[in-house]
Amino acid sequence: MHSNLIDGIWRNSQTALRNDNPSDLDDVVGEYASGSPDDMREAVAAARAAFPAWSRTTPQQRSDILDTAGSEILARRQVLGTLLAREEGKTLPEAIGEVTRAGQIFKFFAGEALRMQGELMDSVRPGVEVLVSREPVGVVGLITPWNFPIAIPAWKTAPALAFGNTVVLKPAELVPGSAWALADILQRAGLPAGVFNLVMGSGHVLGPAMLDAGIDALSFTGSQRTGQSLAKACAVRGIKVQLEMGGKNPLVVADDADLEQAVECALNGAFYATGQRCTASSRLIVCNSIHDAFVTRLAERTAALRVGHALAVESQIGPVASEAQLANNLSHVAGGQAEGARLVYGGERLKRTTRGYYQAPALFADCTPDMRLCREEIFGPVAAVLRAESYEHALALANDTPYGLAAGLCTRSLARATHFRRHAEAGMVMVNLPTAGVDYHVPFGGRKTSSHGPREQGRYAIEFYTTVKTAYLGS
């Protein structure tokens, strides 16, 4: 059994999570400890006890540990990528890319630990100086999803540690392996006992226990329903909270777009990583003059995608991550047809040489904005095409959603690109690029119901993981 890490000690539990390979259900990745509320309380207590000393370490000490962890992640990207592909279902190149990103994140925040700045200024009162500085928040609880099993734990953990906080990580129970590997790397990188704690298990059990145990801040990535529930619970307890809760992201294809480029952007954004990205292009809004050619070409390209075992060299799309997610996807495909959308291609469950959760990517056309296909986040390889009468109509359709994470535009016009960048109601805008695919050194986050609280990643991460202190110094 792979144990939980609490106060620097690997601890087993009475029950275990079985980590199955969605590409091959006969392949058990491993068994991982399933923690209890008592385990969570002990982890938070350990983080609380470790905070005073860790928060007063030098920036160089924190930087060195993060850099060491980042170096090991990058050195082991092939092995860690294989583990990730086995437990989550990403194709091996996608999995290795995610591991590489995790290593780069740790390297980046190793540098940020050395770049914390403050301000010294004169007061409006004579003889008084004002010092504005940043301090760590305290004990930070991290709850991470299954679709990026190492990158999201990395982009939450690295800044938390860089700025002097202590951490309790609760990864998604579907993919404990990558989080356990990260905990093992951090432990060997030299973190003192209690600074980083890992408690695996059920979110329904461990989430409330984490809040009740007395954390100072919570960073959560997951569903909107769970995020909103956590926000209410944190408000009652006075816990600082940061939420990322998904998207229903539009890709607008203007009538002057390069057809092949637009199709490639849509194909990548909608279907790669099996559509299991919060930034996926699930709504394809296409101007009338290019609509029919776009749908025909995208259907051809979609049909040519090779769905298979995540570790197979020829696979372009791996399996859906779980049986529950596959059932959800198939339900939305059936629902889209019942609503009157035209299924252009795919959507059905596939059989392969191994038992797994394989699904053909689904492309719908003749969709309307009120359909569930166009309103709800599906989180699978399902894309809906909406016809727009003009660019202005397309922009209005793009903004007609309660979500606001990412939005994309394909166009040859600089004026339209500039207009879209300014008027798209989203936290991230991509022009002539897939909506899915972001850099680790710039802020990540959205508007409306997609996000709550300060941005993640890049230098902006400091806003959540620190608190500002203003000191007045008299002569």
C-alpha positions as CSV (number, residue, x, y, z in Angstrom):
1,M,0.0,0.0,0.0
2,H,1.2,3.5,-0.8
3,S,0.8,5.4,2.5
4,N,-0.4,8.9,3.4
5,L,2.3,11.3,4.5
6,I,1.6,13.0,7.8
7,D,4.2,14.9,9.8
8,G,7.0,13.4,7.8
9,I,5.9,9.8,8.4
10,W,4.4,7.5,5.9
11,R,1.2,6.1,7.5
12,N,-1.0,3.2,6.3
13,S,-4.8,3.1,6.8
14,Q,-7.3,0.4,7.4
15,T,-8.8,0.9,3.9
16,A,-7.3,1.4,0.5
17,L,-8.1,3.0,-2.8
18,R,-7.6,0.7,-5.8
19,N,-6.1,2.7,-8.7
20,D,-7.2,1.1,-12.0
21,N,-5.9,1.9,-15.5
22,P,-8.8,3.2,-17.6
23,S,-7.0,1.9,-20.7
24,D,-6.9,-1.6,-19.3
25,L,-9.2,-2.5,-16.4
26,D,-7.2,-5.6,-15.8
27,D,-4.2,-3.5,-14.9
28,V,-4.1,-2.3,-11.3
29,V,-1.8,0.7,-11.0
30,G,-1.6,0.3,-7.2
31,E,-3.3,0.5,-3.9
32,Y,-3.3,3.8,-1.9
33,A,-4.2,4.5,1.6
34,S,-7.7,6.0,2.2
35,G,-7.4,8.5,5.0
36,S,-9.9,9.1,7.7
37,P,-11.1,12.4,9.3
38,D,-8.6,11.7,12.2
39,D,-5.8,11.5,9.6
40,M,-6.8,14.8,8.2
41,R,-7.0,16.4,11.6
42,E,-3.5,15.1,12.4
43,A,-2.2,16.4,9.1
44,V,-3.5,19.9,9.7
45,A,-2.1,19.8,13.2
46,A,1.3,18.8,11.9
47,A,1.2,21.6,9.3
48,R,0.2,24.0,12.1
49,A,3.1,23.0,14.3
50,A,5.6,23.2,11.4
51,F,4.5,26.6,10.2
52,P,6.4,28.9,12.6
53,A,9.8,27.5,11.7
54,W,9.1,27.0,8.0
55,S,7.7,30.5,7.6
56,R,10.9,31.9,9.0
57,T,13.3,30.0,6.8
58,T,15.4,32.0,4.3
59,P,14.2,32.4,0.8
60,Q,17.3,30.5,-0.3
61,Q,16.4,27.5,1.7
62,R,12.9,27.3,0.3
63,S,14.2,28.0,-3.2
64,D,16.8,25.2,-3.0
65,I,14.2,22.6,-2.0
66,L,11.8,23.6,-4.7
67,D,14.6,23.6,-7.3
68,T,15.7,20.1,-6.2
69,A,12.1,18.8,-6.5
70,G,11.7,20.4,-9.9
71,S,15.0,18.8,-11.1
72,E,13.9,15.3,-10.1
73,I,10.5,15.7,-11.7
74,L,12.1,16.7,-15.0
75,A,14.7,13.9,-14.7
76,R,12.0,11.3,-14.2
77,R,9.5,12.7,-16.6
78,Q,9.3,9.4,-18.7
79,V,8.6,7.2,-15.6
80,L,6.2,9.7,-14.0
81,G,4.5,10.3,-17.4
82,T,3.9,6.6,-17.8
83,L,2.4,6.4,-14.3
84,L,0.2,9.4,-15.1
85,A,-1.0,7.9,-18.4
86,R,-1.8,4.6,-16.7
87,E,-3.9,6.1,-13.9
88,E,-5.6,9.0,-15.8
89,G,-5.7,7.9,-19.4
90,K,-3.8,10.7,-21.1
91,T,-1.8,9.6,-24.0
92,L,1.9,9.2,-23.1
93,P,3.1,12.3,-24.9
94,E,0.4,14.4,-23.2
95,A,1.3,12.8,-19.8
96,I,5.0,13.5,-20.2
97,G,4.1,17.0,-21.2
98,E,2.1,17.4,-18.0
99,V,5.0,16.1,-15.9
100,T,7.4,18.4,-17.6
101,R,5.1,21.3,-16.8
102,A,5.0,20.3,-13.1
103,G,8.8,20.3,-13.0
104,Q,9.0,23.7,-14.7
105,I,6.5,25.1,-12.2
106,F,8.7,24.1,-9.3
107,K,11.7,25.6,-11.0
108,F,9.7,28.8,-11.6
109,F,8.6,29.2,-8.0
110,A,12.1,28.3,-6.8
111,G,12.9,31.7,-8.4
112,E,9.9,33.4,-7.0
113,A,10.9,32.5,-3.5
114,L,13.8,34.8,-4.0
115,R,11.8,37.6,-5.5
116,M,9.3,38.5,-2.8
117,Q,9.3,42.3,-2.6
118,G,7.9,45.0,-0.3
119,E,7.6,48.8,-0.3
120,L,9.1,51.4,1.8
121,M,7.6,54.9,1.6
122,D,7.2,58.1,3.6
123,S,4.0,58.6,5.5
124,V,2.0,61.7,5.0
125,R,3.0,62.5,8.6
126,P,6.5,63.9,9.2
127,G,9.0,61.6,10.7
128,V,7.1,58.4,9.9
129,E,8.0,55.7,7.4
130,V,5.6,53.1,6.1
131,L,6.7,49.5,5.3
132,V,4.4,47.3,3.2
133,S,5.4,43.6,3.3
134,R,4.0,40.2,2.5
135,E,3.8,37.3,4.9
136,P,2.6,33.7,4.4
137,V,-1.1,32.9,5.0
138,G,-0.5,29.9,7.3
139,V,-1.7,26.4,6.8
140,V,-3.1,25.9,3.2
141,G,-5.4,23.1,2.2
142,L,-5.3,22.0,-1.4
143,I,-8.0,19.9,-3.1
144,T,-7.1,18.9,-6.6
145,P,-9.0,17.2,-9.5
146,W,-8.3,14.1,-11.5
147,N,-7.8,15.6,-14.9
148,F,-4.3,17.0,-14.2
149,P,-3.0,14.6,-11.5
150,I,0.5,16.2,-11.1
151,A,0.3,19.6,-12.8
152,I,-2.5,21.1,-10.6
153,P,-1.0,19.8,-7.3
154,A,2.3,21.3,-8.5
155,W,0.9,24.7,-9.4
156,K,-0.8,24.9,-6.0
157,T,1.9,23.3,-3.8
158,A,4.9,25.2,-5.3
159,P,3.8,28.7,-4.6
160,A,2.4,27.8,-1.2
161,L,5.8,26.5,-0.1
162,A,7.8,29.2,-1.9
163,F,6.1,31.9,0.1
164,G,6.5,30.1,3.5
165,N,3.2,28.3,4.0
166,T,2.7,24.7,5.1
167,V,0.5,22.4,3.1
168,V,-2.1,19.6,3.3
169,L,-2.9,18.1,-0.1
170,K,-6.0,16.1,-0.7
171,P,-5.8,14.8,-4.3
172,A,-8.7,13.3,-6.3
173,E,-9.3,9.7,-5.2
174,L,-9.4,8.6,-8.8
175,V,-5.7,9.5,-9.4
176,P,-3.7,9.2,-6.2
177,G,-0.5,7.8,-7.8
178,S,0.9,11.0,-9.3
179,A,0.2,13.0,-6.1
180,W,1.9,10.3,-4.0
181,A,4.9,10.4,-6.3
182,L,5.0,14.2,-5.9
183,A,4.9,13.8,-2.1
184,D,7.7,11.3,-2.2
185,I,9.9,13.7,-4.3
186,L,9.2,16.6,-1.9
187,Q,10.0,14.5,1.1
188,R,13.3,13.5,-0.3
189,A,14.0,17.1,-1.5
190,G,14.5,18.0,2.2
191,L,11.2,19.5,3.4
192,P,11.0,19.4,7.2
193,A,8.4,17.2,8.8
194,G,4.9,18.6,8.7
195,V,5.6,21.2,6.0
196,F,3.9,19.1,3.3
197,N,1.3,16.5,4.2
198,L,-0.6,14.2,1.8
199,V,-4.0,12.7,2.8
200,M,-5.6,10.5,0.1
201,G,-9.2,9.3,0.2
202,S,-12.8,10.4,-0.3
203,G,-13.5,14.0,-0.8
204,H,-16.9,13.7,0.8
205,V,-15.1,12.5,4.0
206,L,-11.9,14.5,4.0
207,G,-13.1,17.8,2.6
208,P,-15.3,18.7,5.6
209,A,-12.6,17.3,7.9
210,M,-10.0,19.6,6.4
211,L,-12.2,22.7,6.9
212,D,-13.1,21.7,10.5
213,A,-9.5,21.1,11.4
214,G,-8.7,24.8,11.1
215,I,-6.8,25.6,7.9
216,D,-6.1,29.2,7.1
217,A,-6.7,29.0,3.3
218,L,-8.2,26.6,0.8
219,S,-7.4,26.3,-2.9
220,F,-9.8,24.1,-4.8
221,T,-10.1,23.0,-8.4
222,G,-13.2,20.9,-9.4
223,S,-16.9,21.1,-10.1
224,Q,-19.0,24.2,-9.7
225,R,-21.4,22.5,-7.2
226,T,-18.6,21.4,-4.9
227,G,-16.8,24.7,-5.2
228,Q,-19.8,26.7,-4.3
229,S,-20.4,24.5,-1.3
230,L,-16.8,25.0,-0.1
231,A,-17.1,28.7,-0.6
232,K,-20.0,28.9,1.7
233,A,-18.3,26.7,4.3
234,C,-15.1,28.8,4.1
235,A,-17.1,32.0,4.5
236,V,-18.6,30.8,7.8
237,R,-15.2,29.8,9.1
238,G,-13.3,32.8,7.9
239,I,-11.0,30.7,5.6
240,K,-9.4,32.5,2.6
241,V,-10.6,30.6,-0.5
242,Q,-9.5,30.3,-4.1
243,L,-11.8,28.3,-6.5
244,E,-11.4,27.1,-10.1
245,M,-14.7,25.6,-11.3
246,G,-14.6,24.8,-15.0
247,G,-15.9,26.4,-18.2
248,K,-18.0,26.1,-21.2
249,N,-15.5,27.7,-23.5
250,P,-16.3,29.1,-26.9
251,L,-14.1,29.1,-30.0
252,V,-15.4,31.6,-32.5
253,V,-14.6,31.0,-36.2
254,A,-14.9,34.3,-38.1
255,D,-15.9,34.3,-41.7
256,D,-12.3,35.4,-42.7
257,A,-10.6,32.6,-40.7
258,D,-8.1,30.2,-42.3
259,L,-10.2,27.1,-42.5
260,E,-7.4,24.5,-41.8
261,Q,-6.1,26.6,-38.9
262,A,-9.5,26.9,-37.4
263,V,-10.2,23.2,-37.8
264,E,-6.9,22.3,-36.1
265,C,-7.6,24.7,-33.2
266,A,-11.1,23.2,-32.7
267,L,-9.8,19.6,-33.0
268,N,-7.1,20.2,-30.4
269,G,-9.2,22.2,-28.0
270,A,-12.3,20.0,-28.1
271,F,-10.9,16.5,-28.2
272,Y,-7.3,16.2,-27.1
273,A,-6.8,15.0,-23.6
274,T,-10.1,13.3,-24.3
275,G,-11.8,16.6,-23.8
276,Q,-11.1,16.5,-20.1
277,R,-9.8,20.0,-19.7
278,C,-11.6,22.9,-18.1
279,T,-10.3,25.1,-20.9
280,A,-11.6,22.7,-23.7
281,S,-13.4,24.2,-26.7
282,S,-16.9,22.7,-26.1
283,R,-18.8,25.4,-28.1
284,L,-17.7,26.0,-31.6
285,I,-19.4,29.2,-32.9
286,V,-18.9,29.5,-36.6
287,C,-19.9,32.4,-38.9
288,N,-22.4,31.5,-41.6
289,S,-20.3,31.8,-44.7
290,I,-17.7,29.3,-43.5
291,H,-20.0,27.1,-41.4
292,D,-20.7,24.2,-43.7
293,A,-17.1,23.9,-44.9
294,F,-15.9,24.0,-41.4
295,V,-18.3,21.3,-40.2
296,T,-17.4,19.0,-43.1
297,R,-13.7,19.4,-42.6
298,L,-13.8,19.0,-38.8
299,A,-15.9,15.9,-39.2
300,E,-13.3,14.4,-41.5
301,R,-10.5,15.2,-39.1
302,T,-12.4,14.0,-36.1
303,A,-13.1,10.6,-37.8
304,A,-9.4,10.2,-38.5
305,L,-8.4,10.5,-34.8
306,R,-7.1,7.3,-33.4
307,V,-8.6,6.4,-30.0
308,G,-6.7,3.8,-28.1
309,H,-4.6,2.7,-25.1
310,A,-2.8,5.7,-23.5
311,L,0.6,4.0,-23.8
312,A,0.1,2.9,-27.5
313,V,2.4,4.9,-29.8
314,E,-0.4,5.3,-32.4
315,S,-3.0,6.7,-30.0
316,Q,-4.0,10.3,-30.3
317,I,-6.8,10.2,-27.8
318,G,-6.8,8.0,-24.7
319,P,-9.8,6.6,-22.8
320,V,-12.2,8.5,-20.6
321,A,-10.8,8.6,-17.1
322,S,-13.6,6.6,-15.3
323,E,-16.8,4.7,-15.8
324,A,-18.8,7.5,-14.1
325,Q,-17.4,10.1,-16.5
326,L,-18.0,7.9,-19.5
327,A,-21.7,7.4,-18.4
328,N,-22.0,11.2,-18.1
329,N,-20.6,11.7,-21.6
330,L,-22.9,9.1,-23.2
331,S,-25.8,10.7,-21.4
332,H,-25.1,14.1,-22.9
333,V,-24.7,12.5,-26.3
334,A,-28.1,10.9,-26.1
335,G,-29.5,14.1,-24.6
336,G,-28.2,16.2,-27.4
337,Q,-29.8,14.0,-30.0
338,A,-33.1,14.1,-28.0
339,E,-32.9,17.9,-28.0
340,G,-32.7,18.0,-31.8
341,A,-29.0,18.5,-32.4
342,R,-27.5,16.7,-35.3
343,L,-24.8,14.1,-34.4
344,V,-22.3,14.6,-37.3
345,Y,-19.9,12.0,-36.0
346,G,-19.1,9.7,-33.1
347,G,-20.2,9.7,-29.5
348,E,-20.5,5.9,-29.1
349,R,-18.5,3.7,-26.7
350,L,-15.7,1.9,-28.4
351,K,-14.2,-1.6,-28.0
352,R,-10.5,-2.1,-28.1
353,T,-8.2,-5.0,-27.4
354,T,-8.1,-4.2,-23.7
355,R,-11.2,-3.5,-21.5
356,G,-11.3,0.3,-21.0
357,Y,-13.5,3.4,-21.1
358,Y,-13.1,4.3,-24.8
359,Q,-15.4,6.7,-26.5
360,A,-15.4,8.1,-30.0
361,P,-15.2,11.9,-30.0
362,A,-18.7,13.4,-30.6
363,L,-19.3,16.3,-33.0
364,F,-22.8,17.9,-33.0
365,A,-24.1,20.5,-35.4
366,D,-27.4,22.5,-35.7
367,C,-27.2,23.3,-32.1
368,T,-29.0,26.2,-30.3
369,P,-27.7,28.2,-27.3
370,D,-30.4,26.9,-25.0
371,M,-29.5,23.2,-25.4
372,R,-27.8,21.4,-22.5
373,L,-25.0,20.6,-24.9
374,C,-24.3,24.3,-25.0
375,R,-25.0,25.2,-21.4
376,E,-23.5,22.5,-19.2
377,E,-19.8,21.5,-18.8
378,I,-19.6,17.9,-20.0
379,F,-15.9,17.4,-19.4
380,G,-15.5,14.9,-22.2
381,P,-14.8,14.7,-26.0
382,V,-18.1,16.3,-27.0
383,A,-18.3,19.5,-29.1
384,A,-21.3,21.5,-30.3
385,V,-21.3,23.7,-33.3
386,L,-23.5,26.8,-33.3
387,R,-24.1,28.9,-36.5
388,A,-23.6,32.6,-36.2
389,E,-25.0,35.2,-38.6
390,S,-22.0,37.6,-38.2
391,Y,-19.0,38.2,-36.0
392,E,-21.1,40.4,-33.7
393,H,-23.7,37.6,-33.3
394,A,-20.8,35.1,-32.7
395,L,-19.4,37.3,-29.9
396,A,-22.9,37.5,-28.3
397,L,-23.2,33.7,-28.4
398,A,-19.7,33.3,-26.9
399,N,-20.6,35.5,-24.0
400,D,-24.0,33.8,-23.4
401,T,-22.8,31.5,-20.7
402,P,-22.6,31.5,-16.9
403,Y,-18.9,30.5,-17.3
404,G,-16.0,32.7,-18.2
405,L,-12.8,30.8,-18.2
406,A,-11.4,30.8,-21.7
407,A,-12.5,32.0,-25.1
408,G,-10.9,31.7,-28.6
409,L,-11.2,33.4,-31.9
410,C,-9.9,32.3,-35.4
411,T,-9.5,35.3,-37.7
412,R,-7.1,37.0,-40.1
413,S,-8.2,40.5,-38.9
414,L,-6.1,42.3,-36.4
415,A,-9.1,44.6,-35.7
416,R,-11.4,41.7,-34.9
417,A,-8.7,40.1,-32.7
418,T,-8.3,43.3,-30.7
419,H,-12.0,43.7,-30.4
420,F,-12.5,40.1,-29.2
421,R,-9.7,40.3,-26.7
422,R,-11.4,43.4,-25.2
423,H,-15.0,42.2,-25.3
424,A,-14.8,38.4,-24.6
425,E,-16.1,37.8,-21.1
426,A,-13.4,35.4,-20.1
427,G,-10.3,35.4,-18.0
428,M,-8.2,34.0,-20.8
429,V,-8.4,34.8,-24.5
430,M,-6.7,32.9,-27.3
431,V,-6.5,34.1,-30.9
432,N,-5.7,31.6,-33.7
433,L,-4.8,29.1,-31.0
434,P,-6.7,26.3,-29.2
435,T,-8.5,27.5,-26.0
436,A,-6.8,24.6,-24.1
437,G,-3.1,25.2,-23.6
438,V,-1.7,27.8,-21.2
439,D,1.7,28.7,-19.9
440,Y,2.9,28.2,-16.3
441,H,4.5,31.6,-15.8
442,V,1.4,33.8,-16.4
443,P,-1.9,34.0,-14.5
444,F,-4.6,31.4,-14.9
445,G,-8.3,31.9,-14.1
446,G,-11.6,33.1,-15.2
447,R,-14.7,35.3,-14.6
448,K,-18.3,34.7,-13.7
449,T,-18.9,31.3,-12.1
450,S,-15.7,29.8,-13.5
451,S,-13.4,31.2,-10.8
452,H,-13.4,32.9,-7.4
453,G,-10.5,34.6,-5.6
454,P,-7.0,35.5,-6.8
455,R,-5.5,34.0,-10.0
456,E,-3.3,30.9,-10.0
457,Q,0.2,30.5,-11.5
458,G,2.8,33.0,-12.4
459,R,3.7,36.0,-10.2
460,Y,0.0,36.5,-9.5
461,A,0.0,33.4,-7.3
462,I,1.5,35.5,-4.5
463,E,-1.9,37.3,-4.1
464,F,-3.5,34.1,-2.7
465,Y,-0.6,32.6,-0.8
466,T,0.4,35.7,1.1
467,T,-1.2,38.4,3.2
468,V,-0.2,42.0,3.1
469,K,1.1,43.8,6.3
470,T,1.4,47.6,6.6
471,A,3.8,48.8,9.3
472,Y,4.3,52.4,10.5
473,L,7.7,53.3,11.9
474,G,8.1,56.4,13.9
475,S,11.4,58.1,14.7
